Amino acid sequence: AREVFEEVGIEVDNIRYRSSQPWPFPQSLMLGFQASARHQPLRLDPEEIEDARWFTREELLDPETRPVQLPNTDSIARYLIDEWLDGDI
């Protein structure tokens, strides 16, 4: 919760660990969590993060009009996005 607040100014609760994925370079581990945002306006710390945005399911479901490129299907990031798009989280 502290890291989310530091990077994007969002307070979160209902935090739940989902999964992890090892990354061979630079020998790191990506952790995947889900949480509920207490409010929606983002306040980015430019020293910590370059970009952050909210998207609706509708915006991400259509590959022709999707405003961003989604992560590769073999990544935990994509797994979490797909779970959210399917309404599972």
Secondary structure, 3 states (H helix, E strand, C coil): CHHHHHHHCCCEEEEEEEEEEEECCCCEEEEEEEEEECCCCCCCCCCCCCCCCCCCHHHHHCCCCCCCCCCCCCCHHHHHHHHHHCCCC
